[in-house]
Amino acid sequence: MKKLLKFFLGIILLSTLIFYVGNLKMFKTTNYFIEQLSTSYRSYGLDGFKYAKAITNFNSPMQITPIGRLIIVKFDIYVRINRYHLIRTTLKIRYIFDNRVNDIYINNGGTICIDCRR
C-alpha cells in the first residue's frame, strides 16, 4: 500500500514539474512585463503591440502583449476553453502573493488578462 501511495505521489510531483517547466517561457515573459510596469513604465499605452512577444507553450503558439497596465495572453491557434482556464489557473497560482497583480481573468474576447492597474 505504501509503495502505491509513493508511486502516485511521484506521478503527481512529476506531472507538476513537467507542467511548470512547460510554462517557463510564459512565466518569464509575463514576469518581465510586470517588472517593467513596476520599475520602468507607468503604462505601455495603446501602442503596446510593438512590445508583444510570441512564444510556444506546449506546442501551441501564444502571444503576450502589454496594453496600458494590462497584460494580454492569447493563443494564436484555436484551443478549447478548458485550455484557457488551465492557463488562467496556472497564472493565478503563480501570482497569488504578488501585490503588483490585482486580478487574472478570462476576457469575453477569449484572452487572459493580467490586471496590473493600481
Secondary structure per residue as TSV (DSSP state, phi and psi in degrees):
chain	resnum	aa	ss	phi	psi
A	1	M	-	360.0	-40.2
A	2	K	H	-67.5	-35.2
A	3	K	H	-64.8	-39.7
A	4	L	H	-65.9	-41.6
A	5	L	H	-63.8	-43.6
A	6	K	H	-63.0	-38.3
A	7	F	H	-62.3	-48.4
A	8	F	H	-66.2	-38.8
A	9	L	H	-64.4	-37.6
A	10	G	H	-65.2	-41.3
A	11	I	H	-63.3	-44.2
A	12	I	H	-63.2	-44.6
A	13	L	H	-63.2	-43.6
A	14	L	H	-65.0	-43.3
A	15	S	H	-67.6	-35.9
A	16	T	H	-65.4	-42.3
A	17	L	H	-64.3	-43.9
A	18	I	H	-63.0	-42.7
A	19	F	H	-64.3	-41.5
A	20	Y	H	-64.5	-46.1
A	21	V	H	-63.8	-36.2
A	22	G	H	-65.8	-25.0
A	23	N	T	-99.2	6.7
A	24	L	H	-59.4	-40.2
A	25	K	H	-62.5	-42.1
A	26	M	H	-64.6	-45.3
A	27	F	H	-62.3	-42.1
A	28	K	H	-62.1	-42.7
A	29	T	H	-70.5	-45.7
A	30	T	H	-66.4	-37.5
A	31	N	H	-59.6	-41.6
A	32	Y	H	-60.7	-48.7
A	33	F	H	-65.6	-40.1
A	34	I	H	-65.6	-41.2
A	35	E	H	-63.1	-41.3
A	36	Q	H	-63.4	-36.7
A	37	L	H	-69.3	-23.5
A	38	S	H	-96.0	-11.1
A	39	T	H	-122.8	-51.7
A	40	S	T	-100.1	-39.6
A	41	Y	-	-112.6	142.5
A	42	R	S	-81.6	-34.0
A	43	S	-	-162.6	150.7
A	44	Y	-	-82.8	-12.2
A	45	G	-	71.2	-169.6
A	46	L	T	-82.0	-10.5
A	47	D	T	-97.6	31.5
A	48	G	G	-67.7	-12.5
A	49	F	G	-61.9	-24.5
A	50	K	G	-72.5	-14.1
A	51	Y	G	-98.2	0.6
A	52	A	-	-58.6	142.4
A	53	K	E	-119.3	132.4
A	54	A	E	-99.7	130.7
A	55	I	E	-134.2	170.8
A	56	T	E	-119.4	127.0
A	57	N	E	-123.4	109.4
A	58	F	T	53.2	50.5
A	59	N	T	64.4	17.0
A	60	S	E	-117.4	121.2
A	61	P	E	-68.9	136.0
A	62	M	E	-128.7	160.4
A	63	Q	E	-131.3	133.7
A	64	I	E	-117.8	120.2
A	65	T	E	-130.5	128.2
A	66	P	E	-87.6	131.6
A	67	I	E	-131.2	116.5
A	68	G	T	62.2	-120.6
A	69	R	T	-112.6	22.1
A	70	L	E	-108.4	147.2
A	71	I	E	-116.7	120.2
A	72	I	E	-99.9	126.6
A	73	V	E	-115.9	123.5
A	74	K	E	-143.7	153.2
A	75	F	E	-85.7	143.3
A	76	D	S	-89.7	-2.8
A	77	I	S	-127.5	167.1
A	78	Y	-	-70.1	127.5
A	79	V	-	-134.3	157.3
A	80	R	-	-71.2	157.5
A	81	I	H	-62.6	-29.2
A	82	N	H	-65.2	-25.6
A	83	R	H	-67.4	-39.9
A	84	Y	H	-64.3	-41.0
A	85	H	H	-64.0	-37.8
A	86	L	H	-64.5	-45.8
A	87	I	H	-65.4	-41.5
A	88	R	H	-60.5	-44.4
A	89	T	H	-64.0	-41.0
A	90	T	H	-61.5	-44.8
A	91	L	H	-66.4	-38.6
A	92	K	H	-61.5	-42.1
A	93	I	H	-65.0	-40.7
A	94	R	H	-62.5	-41.1
A	95	Y	T	-108.7	22.0
A	96	I	T	-62.1	-34.1
A	97	F	T	-105.9	9.6
A	98	D	-	-90.5	110.8
A	99	N	T	-74.2	-5.2
A	100	R	T	-79.8	-17.5
A	101	V	-	-104.9	119.5
A	102	N	-	-82.1	-44.7
A	103	D	E	-158.1	156.5
A	104	I	E	-131.9	120.8
A	105	Y	E	-144.1	163.0
A	106	I	E	-93.4	121.3
A	107	N	-	-74.0	156.0
A	108	N	T	-63.6	-22.5
A	109	G	T	-78.4	-0.1
A	110	G	S	88.4	30.2
A	111	T	-	-126.6	163.0
A	112	I	E	-101.1	128.7
A	113	C	E	-110.4	130.7
A	114	I	E	-102.8	111.6
A	115	D	E	-90.3	113.4
A	116	C	-	-112.9	21.1
A	117	R	-	-70.0	148.3
A	118	R	-	-83.5	360.0
